[in-house]
Amino acid sequence: MLMTKRSLVAMAGAAALAWAGSVAAAESHADLVFVNGKVITVDPDATIASAVAVKGNRIVAVGDISAWRGPQTQVVDLKGRPLLPGFIDAHSHVEGMAGVEAHHIKVQAPPLKDGKAIIAELKKAQARLPAGAWLVGQGTYNQVMPTRAELDKAFPDNPVRLIWSAHDSLINHKAAEVMGMTRDFPDPAPGHSGHYERLPNGEVFIVRDAPAPWPAQAKFTYPELKDALRGVLDDFYLKKGVTTVSDMSSPLAYRALQDLRKEGRLPTRVRMNYFARDPKLLDVLEASGVVTGLGDDWLRIGGLKLAVDGVWGTTAAVYKPFWKGSGTTWLPNNTGGTAYEQDALDRIVLRAHQAGWQVLSHANGDRAQDMVLNALEAAQQAAPRRDTRHRIEHFGHFLVQDPERTEARLQRMARAGVIASPQVAFLWRLTDVNVREPDVKFFPMKTLIERGLYPAGGVDTIGTQNFATYPMFSIARAVNRDTKYGTVTQPEEAISVMDGIRMFTIWSAQANFLEKDFGSIEVGKVADLVVLAEDPLTASKARLADIPVDMTILDGKVAYAR
């Protein structure tokens, strides 16, 4: 049969219509759907659904997704497994972790048993290094260490530094000799938050949050730095279900993250917070116009961090002298110290506040926390701003049971909208002596939640607890209230698993100005998701930290599958 021009045109038109119809149908179909699961949405109604549909990088349906399934849709059958929002870590140190993983000797106890086991690990490293090399061991808070005498006997020719945390280090005689930290080495300047602990002969053997002439640390080349940062974000975060990390690293590290992004090798989203150790940094930032919120969903400028005091038991700024068992060692009548006088803190906080920064203040002690609140209130009065979301980092680690001052502090925080940013993973570090400290509530998450302070979940490891970056580890501590020694402390402060999940999802999102797009599974939000192997809401509480991550979905794509 001969085809007329009219019939050819009609056929072409019909084909075009059919093609257009198929395109329209494809455009209405999801790229990825999850079915037959337990979707823990973390929405305001704590909705539990069974399915989610994703198109591009956005969630387009929760619950009934039947209309979104098409022939090209990728279907993930959850087979009853839970689907949660991607975890958000509100306070981490990625560059510091990378350096420890690459350059420090692992001496954490546990898993090591005692000082002898630590010396054995140092001996292994000594055999690999040149004669007389520094031996730098990374431990964790409040752990057993070899005695100074044991270190001196085992390593007479090697300087040794054993680190409890970023704040406290034990050194041997050779290290003190090399650094000149002998009897005549001066104490820190008056007003400094740190101090040295000395032997009877005056030689320094413990450095507490104080300056020391440490040798130049092993440094990454720039390509090594990029690979190290990528490795940490991949192994310690993405594979643990963490899709966004609010980081505290150097400007050079943030340059490396930008390059990783350009190369398509950035494993997670990062919120880049700046540490104002150098007062000139604020000059540079102001001149550049960089301020909180600048960036995109992958790399965004976060807050400006100020370190106001040190750590509990030794260098945190408190009103009442530390109890004898509160820290690794003890000094009588020690009330810690601050890095700022009130006037100086007021000035830098006001300047950052006026420039539009979210201020993140490290303040472990109650005296330091009151100083921070004084500065924030004065800044707000001088330059009113809406929705500042200033934060106190580590608030609530140790809540002093001082009814008048503590009550006033909690009310001031709630009134000013100051966010509590604790790291409950550190409850694990408390010893059987520490937990007996009178007049203190340890990591009182329940109290903070009941006061409407909705704590943001973070881990804050710079090598001390890299194993704890999986948010379920922190959630397990908040629920079970147990330490590494098996002691359950103040069980009345235990929270629900659901509130633990909120800490590392929607509450962390809110603490980082991210809740419009992240932190819950709702239509319109970005599809950052995590599939767990077992339902945390029904699992044995003893198993919470051991539930594996089966899958991490980042920006609507499966980025990791176990």
C-alpha positions in Angstrom: 0.0 0.0 0.0 1.3 3.4 -1.0 1.7 5.9 1.8 0.5 9.4 1.0 2.2 12.5 2.3 -0.8 13.1 4.6 -0.6 9.6 6.1 3.2 10.0 6.6 2.6 13.2 8.4 -0.2 11.6 10.5 2.1 8.7 11.4 4.9 11.0 12.3 2.5 13.0 14.5 1.3 9.9 16.2 4.8 8.8 16.9 5.7 12.2 18.3 2.7 12.1 20.5 3.6 8.6 21.7 7.2 9.7 22.3 6.0 12.7 24.2 3.6 10.6 26.2 6.4 8.2 27.1 8.7 11.1 28.2 5.9 12.6 30.3 5.3 9.2 31.9 9.1 8.7 32.6 9.2 12.2 34.1 6.5 11.3 36.5 8.2 8.1 37.6 10.7 7.9 40.5 14.3 7.0 39.8 14.6 5.0 43.1 12.0 3.6 45.5 12.3 1.8 48.8 9.6 -0.7 49.6 8.6 -3.2 52.3 10.5 -1.4 55.0 10.1 0.4 58.3 10.7 4.1 57.4 11.5 6.0 60.5 10.8 9.5 59.1 11.7 11.6 62.1 9.0 14.0 60.9 7.1 16.2 63.5 4.6 13.4 64.0 7.2 10.6 64.3 5.5 8.9 61.3 6.4 5.3 60.5 5.9 4.4 56.8 6.7 1.5 54.6 8.0 3.1 51.4 9.8 6.1 50.0 10.2 7.3 46.4 13.1 9.4 45.2 13.4 11.4 41.9 16.7 13.0 41.2 18.0 13.9 44.6 14.7 14.7 46.3 12.1 12.7 48.1 8.8 12.8 46.2 6.6 10.4 48.1 6.5 8.8 51.6 4.1 5.9 52.2 2.0 5.3 49.1 4.5 5.3 46.3 2.6 3.1 43.8 2.0 6.0 41.3 5.8 6.6 41.2 6.9 3.2 40.1 7.8 2.8 36.4 9.7 0.4 34.2 13.0 2.3 34.7 12.6 2.8 38.5 15.2 1.1 40.6 13.5 -0.8 43.4 15.2 -1.6 46.7 13.2 -4.2 48.7 14.1 -3.4 52.3 12.6 -6.7 53.5 11.5 -5.2 56.7 14.7 -3.3 57.4 14.6 0.3 58.8 15.2 3.3 56.6 16.3 6.5 58.4 17.4 10.0 57.4 21.1 10.1 56.8 22.9 10.8 60.1 24.4 14.3 60.7 27.4 14.7 62.9 27.3 18.1 64.5 30.9 18.3 65.8 33.9 16.5 64.3 37.5 17.0 63.5 38.2 15.2 60.2 41.7 16.6 59.6 42.8 15.7 63.1 41.4 12.2 62.7 43.3 11.8 59.5 46.6 12.9 61.1 46.2 10.5 64.0 45.2 7.6 61.7 48.3 8.2 59.6 51.0 9.3 62.0 50.2 8.2 65.6 50.7 4.9 67.4 47.4 3.4 68.6 47.6 3.0 72.4 43.9 3.1 73.4 43.1 1.1 76.5 40.8 -0.8 76.0 41.5 -2.7 73.8 45.0 -2.6 75.2 45.0 -4.0 78.8 47.6 -1.9 80.7 50.8 0.1 80.7 52.9 -3.0 79.7 50.7 -3.6 76.7 51.2 0.1 75.7 54.9 -0.1 76.0 54.9 -3.3 73.8 53.0 -1.3 71.1 55.6 1.5 71.4 58.4 -1.0 71.1 56.9 -2.3 67.8 56.9 1.2 66.4 60.4 1.9 67.7 61.7 -1.0 65.7 60.3 0.5 62.5 61.7 4.0 63.1 65.2 5.6 63.0 67.2 5.5 66.2 66.1 8.3 68.6 62.9 9.0 66.8 59.9 10.5 68.6 57.2 8.0 69.6 53.8 9.6 69.7 51.0 7.4 71.0 47.3 8.2 70.8 45.1 7.1 73.6 41.7 8.1 74.9 40.3 9.9 77.9 40.9 8.7 81.4 42.8 5.6 80.3 45.6 3.8 82.1 49.1 4.8 80.9 52.6 3.5 81.8 54.2 5.4 84.7 56.8 8.0 84.0 59.5 5.6 85.5 58.3 2.8 83.2 58.6 5.0 80.1 62.0 6.3 81.1 63.3 2.7 81.6 61.9 1.4 78.3 62.8 4.4 76.2 65.9 6.2 77.5 66.9 7.4 74.0 63.5 8.1 72.4 61.4 11.1 73.3 57.9 9.8 74.0 54.5 11.6 74.1 51.4 9.7 75.1 48.2 11.6 74.4 45.0 11.1 76.4 43.2 13.7 74.3 43.9 16.9 72.4 44.2 18.5 75.9 46.5 16.2 77.9 49.8 14.6 77.2 52.3 12.5 79.2 56.0 12.8 78.3 59.1 10.9 79.3 62.4 12.3 80.5 64.0 12.3 77.0 61.1 14.3 75.6 61.3 16.9 78.5 65.1 17.1 77.9 64.7 17.6 74.1 62.0 20.3 74.6 63.8 22.0 77.5 60.9 21.4 79.8 63.1 21.0 82.8 63.0 22.6 86.2 63.5 26.1 84.9 60.9 25.9 82.1 58.3 28.7 82.9 54.7 28.0 83.8 52.0 29.3 81.4 51.3 33.0 81.7 48.8 34.0 84.4 45.2 33.6 83.3 46.0 30.7 80.8 43.6 27.8 81.2 46.4 25.2 81.1 49.2 24.1 83.4 52.1 21.7 83.8 52.4 18.9 86.2 56.0 18.4 87.5 58.1 15.8 89.2 59.7 16.6 92.6 62.8 17.8 90.7 60.7 20.3 88.8 60.7 18.6 85.4 57.5 18.6 83.5 55.9 15.2 82.9 52.3 16.1 82.1 51.1 18.9 79.8 47.5 20.0 80.5 46.0 22.3 77.8 49.2 24.4 77.9 51.7 25.4 75.2 54.7 23.2 74.7 57.6 23.3 72.2 56.4 20.1 70.5 58.5 19.0 67.5 57.2 19.6 64.0 54.5 16.9 63.4 54.6 14.7 60.4 52.8 16.5 57.7 50.8 15.3 54.7 51.8 16.5 51.2 48.7 18.2 49.7 47.8 15.2 47.6 48.2 13.0 50.7 46.0 15.4 52.7 43.2 15.1 50.1 43.4 11.3 50.1 43.6 11.2 53.9 40.5 13.4 54.3 38.6 11.4 51.7 39.6 8.2 53.5 38.3 9.4 56.9 35.0 10.7 55.4 34.5 7.5 53.6 35.5 4.9 56.2 34.4 6.7 59.5 31.4 8.5 58.2 29.8 7.4 54.9 30.1 3.8 55.8 28.6 4.5 59.2 25.5 6.1 57.6 26.7 9.7 58.2 25.9 11.9 55.2 26.8 15.3 56.6 29.7 16.2 58.8 30.0 19.5 60.6 33.7 19.8 60.7 36.4 21.7 62.7 39.5 21.6 60.4 42.0 24.1 58.9 41.5 26.3 55.9 43.9 24.2 54.0 41.8 21.1 54.7 38.7 23.0 53.4 40.6 23.8 50.2 41.3 20.1 49.8 37.6 19.3 50.3 36.8 21.8 47.5 39.2 20.1 45.2 37.7 16.7 46.1 34.3 18.1 45.2 35.6 19.3 41.9 37.1 15.9 41.2 33.9 14.1 42.2 35.6 12.4 45.1 34.0 14.0 48.1 32.3 11.2 50.1 30.0 13.2 52.3 28.6 16.7 52.7 30.7 18.9 54.9 29.8 22.0 56.9 33.1 23.9 57.3 33.5 25.6 60.7 36.4 28.0 61.3 38.5 27.9 64.5 39.4 31.4 65.6 42.7 30.5 67.3 44.3 33.5 65.6 42.5 36.8 66.1 43.6 37.8 62.6 41.4 35.1 61.1 38.3 37.2 61.7 40.0 40.1 59.8 40.6 37.9 56.9 37.0 36.4 57.0 35.4 39.8 57.3 37.5 41.2 54.3 36.5 38.2 52.2 32.8 38.4 53.0 32.8 34.7 54.1 30.1 34.1 56.7 27.8 31.4 58.0 25.6 29.9 55.3 27.7 30.6 52.3 28.0 27.6 49.9 25.8 24.9 48.7 24.4 21.5 49.9 27.8 19.8 49.5 30.2 22.4 51.1 28.7 25.1 53.2 30.3 27.6 55.6 29.4 26.9 59.2 30.2 28.7 62.4 33.1 30.4 64.1 34.5 28.4 66.9 36.0 29.9 70.1 37.8 27.8 72.7 36.9 29.5 76.0 38.2 26.8 78.5 39.6 23.3 78.6 38.3 19.9 79.8 36.5 18.8 82.9 38.6 17.8 86.0 41.7 19.8 85.0 41.4 22.9 82.8 37.7 23.7 82.4 36.6 27.0 84.1 34.4 26.2 87.1 33.2 27.9 90.2 33.9 25.1 92.7 37.3 23.5 92.8 37.5 20.1 91.1 36.8 17.0 93.0 39.8 14.8 93.6 38.5 12.0 91.3 37.1 14.1 88.5 40.2 14.1 86.2 43.1 12.0 85.2 45.2 13.7 87.9 44.3 16.2 90.5 45.5 19.6 91.8 44.1 21.1 95.0 41.9 24.2 94.7 41.9 24.0 90.9 39.1 25.9 89.2 40.6 25.8 85.8 41.0 28.8 83.6 39.8 30.6 80.5 41.5 31.7 77.3 39.7 35.1 77.5 38.8 37.7 80.1 35.1 38.6 79.9 35.8 42.0 78.1 37.9 40.3 75.4 35.3 37.5 74.9 32.5 40.1 74.7 34.4 41.9 72.0 35.1 39.0 69.7 31.6 37.5 70.2 30.1 40.9 69.3 32.2 41.2 66.3 31.4 37.8 65.0 27.7 38.2 65.8 27.5 41.6 64.0 29.2 40.0 60.9 26.5 37.3 60.8 28.4 34.4 62.1 27.0 31.5 64.2 29.3 31.4 67.2 30.3 28.0 68.5 31.9 28.3 71.9 33.8 25.5 73.5 32.9 25.8 77.2 33.0 22.7 79.4 32.9 24.4 82.8 30.0 26.2 84.4 32.0 29.4 84.9 33.0 29.4 81.2 29.5 28.8 80.1 28.2 31.8 82.1 30.9 33.9 80.4 29.7 32.7 77.0 26.1 33.5 77.8 27.1 37.0 79.1 28.9 37.7 75.8 26.0 36.3 73.7 23.4 38.3 75.6 25.5 41.5 75.4 26.0 41.0 71.6 22.3 40.4 71.0 21.4 43.5 73.0 23.9 45.7 71.1 23.0 44.2 67.6 19.7 42.4 67.6 19.6 39.4 65.2 16.9 36.8 64.5 17.6 33.1 64.6 21.3 33.2 65.5 21.5 29.6 66.7 24.7 30.3 68.6 25.9 27.1 70.3 27.8 26.0 73.4 30.0 23.0 72.5 30.1 20.4 75.2 27.3 21.9 77.2 25.8 19.2 79.4 28.8 16.9 79.6 29.0 17.7 83.3 26.0 19.6 84.7 26.8 20.9 88.1 23.9 20.3 90.6 24.1 23.9 91.8 20.4 24.7 91.9 20.5 28.5 91.7 23.2 29.0 89.0 22.4 25.9 87.0 18.7 26.7 86.8 19.5 30.3 85.8 21.9 29.0 83.1 19.3 26.6 81.6 16.7 29.3 81.5 19.1 31.8 79.9 20.0 29.3 77.2 16.3 28.5 76.4 15.4 32.1 76.4 18.2 33.1 74.0 17.8 30.0 71.8 21.4 28.9 72.5 21.9 25.3 71.3 23.5 22.7 73.5 26.0 20.7 71.5 27.2 17.8 73.7 29.0 14.6 72.7 27.4 11.8 74.7 29.9 9.3 73.2 32.3 10.5 75.9 30.1 9.1 78.7 31.9 5.9 77.7 35.2 7.2 79.0 34.1 7.7 82.6 35.9 5.5 85.2 34.4 3.9 88.2 36.0 6.8 90.2 34.8 9.6 87.9 31.1 8.5 88.2 31.2 9.0 91.9 31.8 12.7 91.7 29.2 14.4 93.9 26.9 17.2 92.8 27.3 16.5 89.0 25.0 15.1 86.4 26.9 13.3 83.7 25.7 13.9 80.1 22.1 14.6 81.2 20.5 14.3 77.8 17.0 13.7 79.3 17.3 17.0 81.3 18.3 18.9 78.2 15.5 17.5 76.1 12.9 18.2 78.8 14.1 21.8 78.9 13.6 22.1 75.2 17.3 22.4 74.4 17.2 19.5 71.9 20.9 18.6 71.9 22.7 18.2 68.6 24.6 14.9 68.2 28.3 14.9 67.6 31.4 12.8 68.3 34.2 15.3 68.7 37.1 12.9 68.1 40.5 14.1 67.1 41.9 10.5 67.4 40.7 9.9 70.9 37.6 7.8 69.9 37.7 7.3 66.2 35.9 4.0 66.6 32.9 6.0 67.9 32.0 7.9 64.8 29.0 5.6 64.2 26.1 7.5 65.6 24.5 4.3 67.0 27.5 4.2 69.4 26.5 7.5 70.9 22.8 6.6 70.9 23.6 3.4 72.8 25.4 5.4 75.4 22.5 7.9 75.8 20.0 5.0 76.1 22.0 2.6 78.2 24.1 5.1 80.2 27.0 2.6 80.4 30.8 3.3 80.5 33.7 1.2 79.0 34.0 -0.4 82.4 30.4 -1.6 82.4 29.1 0.8 85.0 25.6 2.3 84.5 25.6 5.8 85.7 22.5 7.9 86.6 20.0 5.8 84.7 17.3 8.4 85.3 19.0 10.5 82.6 18.5 7.7 79.9 16.6 8.8 76.8 14.5 6.9 74.3 16.1 5.4 71.1 13.9 7.7 69.1 15.2 10.8 70.9 18.8 9.4 70.3 18.0 9.2 66.6 16.7 12.8 66.6 20.0 14.0 68.1 21.8 12.8 65.0 19.2 13.7 62.5 16.7 16.6 62.8 18.3 18.2 65.9 21.7 18.2 64.3 20.2 19.6 61.2 18.6 22.4 63.2 21.9 23.1 65.0 23.5 23.6 61.5 20.8 25.5 59.7 20.1 22.5 57.5 16.6 21.4 58.6 14.8 22.7 55.5 16.5 20.1 53.3 17.9 17.5 55.7 17.3 15.7 59.0 14.0 13.9 58.2 12.3 11.9 55.5 9.7 14.2 54.1 8.5 15.1 50.6 10.7 17.8 49.1 13.8 17.1 51.2 17.1 15.8 49.9 17.3 12.0 49.7 20.1 11.4 52.2 19.2 8.1 53.8 20.6 5.1 55.7 19.4 1.5 55.8 20.2 -0.4 59.0 20.4 -4.2 59.2 18.1 -4.2 62.3 15.4 -1.9 63.7 16.9 0.2 66.5 13.4 0.9 67.9 12.8 -2.8 68.7 16.3 -4.2 68.9 17.8 -5.2 72.2 19.3 -2.1 73.8 22.5 -4.0 74.3 22.9 -4.4 70.5 22.3 -0.8 69.5 25.9 0.0 68.8 26.5 -3.2 66.9 23.7 -2.9 64.3 25.4 -2.7 60.9 24.8 -0.1 58.3 23.6 -2.0 55.2 23.3 1.0 52.8 24.0 4.7 52.7 22.1 6.8 50.1 23.6 10.2 49.4 21.9 12.8 47.1 19.5 10.2 45.9 22.1 7.6 44.9 23.4 4.5 46.7 26.8 5.6 47.8 27.7 2.6 50.0 26.3 -0.9 50.3 27.6 -3.5 52.7 
